[in-house]
Amino acid sequence: MNKKLKIIIPLIVVLIGAVVLISRFGNFTESNTTQEEEDYTPVEVHKVTVGTIENKIKINGKVAANEEIAVIPKAIGIVTNVNVKLGDFVEKGDTLFIIEQDDIAKNVEQAANAVQMARNGVAQAENGLETAKLNYKLNKEKIENAQLNLERIEKLYEEGAVSKNQLEQAQLAADGKNLEVLMGQVNQAEIAHRQAQSQLRQAEIAHEQALSGLGNTVVKSPMDGFISTLSVKEGQIATNSQPAATIVETDKVYIQINVVENIVNRLHVGQEVEVNVPAAFDDHITSTISYISPTTDIRTQLYAVKIYIDNSEQKIRPGMNGEVKLSMDTVDSAIVIRGDAVLDKEDKKTVFIVEDNTAIEREVITGLDTGDYIEIKEGLEEGEHIIVEGQHYVEDGGKVKVVRGD
């Protein structure tokens, strides 16, 4: 073996040994590092804060129009004109359709003529009454004068100044029986006048009814709103057995929900609620309870609750499905944490807080539980850090490493 080989071989052996030692040391270091990492449990923490917790329930309901009126014509006849179509907006007093008027117009004319005749009859009766009264008055004055003259004639007769025939003529002139006949004529004239007035009132009523019938042939909108149904057409017969049209007022709508007896007494008019109508808008809106039925529905045995919603943009339509969130219980200024942070251990509830990278188990007393969040009455203080992820893998006094959270 030459001198160079004698030098190279020992160097190769030394290098191989060094590589083996470095490899073993590296494995040892990696093993120690892994062991150290295994001593820590990664966790997520939240800072304990004070806030408000509410227990809310969701109840589905239906949207209804603020007001809906079925238009039923009072007159029966053939429709001659239809001035609206389905979906039109109409104002109160707008003409919707017209029913044939010819026959009713003739009735109105006849009734007007009857009224005029009755008025003429009243005028004649008034004239007859005035004539009878005047005749009675004149004859009464005449008899009164005759009675005064009779007193004078009787004195003269006693004195022998006048004949018996003159006395008898004076007595006949002062006789009041004729006046009774004239009073009877006045009474008859008054009866005739009252009858004429009664006939006039009847004629006027008949005329008003005829005019009303004519007016009923022009069917008008009873309010502002949209035509939601329309069942009449020109040439068809309109009847009062079914609605010819339906008008809905939708500037304001309401959603009705029905609740059971153990909920209704926990609600009150004016209570704030959240409403969502998915077909109309993506997010919920805030409104208040406007009406709570005092009695149950005879069919469902549930209490109706109405929540009115502004619908000036006309996005919400009657019949849409809606959802109402009702707040059943509310606690203000409470310590509130995530519900899954609380662990059930035997007969107690516990949580884990983190102090100096150490998990500390803490027994707590809970209050209102909404499922997602829970009220802590005792056991936690504001500002502490509570484990909300990884709490099932730590134990009291164990080392932890916060990987997410406050």
Stockholm file with secondary structure:
# STOCKHOLM 1.0

chainA/1-406         MNKKLKIIIPLIVVLIGAVVLISRFGNFTESNTTQEEEDYTPVEVHKVTVGTIENKIKINGKVAANEEIAVIPKAIGIVTNVNVKLGDFVEKGDTLFIIEQDDIAKNVEQAANAVQMARNGVAQAENGLETAKLNYKLNKEKIENAQLNLERIEKLYEEGAVSKNQLEQAQLAADGKNLEVLMGQVNQAEIAHRQAQSQLRQAEIAHEQALSGLGNTVVKSPMDGFISTLSVKEGQIATNSQPAATIVETDKVYIQINVVENIVNRLHVGQEVEVNVPAAFDDHITSTISYISPTTDIRTQLYAVKIYIDNSEQKIRPGMNGEVKLSMDTVDSAIVIRGDAVLDKEDKKTVFIVEDNTAIEREVITGLDTGDYIEIKEGLEEGEHIIVEGQHYVEDGGKVKVVRGD
#=GR chainA/1-406 SS CCHHHHHHHHHHHHHHHHHHHHHHHHHHHHHHHHHHHHTCEEEEEEECEEEEEEEEEEEEEEEEEEEEEEECCSSCEEEEEECCCTTCEECTTCEEEEECCHHHHHHHHHHHHHHHHHHHHHHHHHHHHHHHHHHHHHHHHHHHHHHHHHHHHHHHHHTTSSCHHHHHHHHHHTCTHHHHHHHHHHHHHHHHHHHHHHHHHHHHHHHHHHHHHHHHTEEECSSSEEEEEECCCTTSEECSSSCSEEEEEEEEEEEEEEECHHHHTTCCTTCEEEEECTTTCSSCEEEEEEEEEEEECTTTCCEEEEEEEECTTCCCCTTCEEEEEEEEEEEEEEEEEEGGGCEEETTEEEEEEEETTEEEEEEEEEEEECSSEEEEEESCCTTCEEEEESGGGCCTTCBEEEEEEC
#=GC SS_cons         CCHHHHHHHHHHHHHHHHHHHHHHHHHHHHHHHHHHHHTCEEEEEEECEEEEEEEEEEEEEEEEEEEEEEECCSSCEEEEEECCCTTCEECTTCEEEEECCHHHHHHHHHHHHHHHHHHHHHHHHHHHHHHHHHHHHHHHHHHHHHHHHHHHHHHHHHTTSSCHHHHHHHHHHTCTHHHHHHHHHHHHHHHHHHHHHHHHHHHHHHHHHHHHHHHHTEEECSSSEEEEEECCCTTSEECSSSCSEEEEEEEEEEEEEEECHHHHTTCCTTCEEEEECTTTCSSCEEEEEEEEEEEECTTTCCEEEEEEEECTTCCCCTTCEEEEEEEEEEEEEEEEEEGGGCEEETTEEEEEEEETTEEEEEEEEEEEECSSEEEEEESCCTTCEEEEESGGGCCTTCBEEEEEEC
//
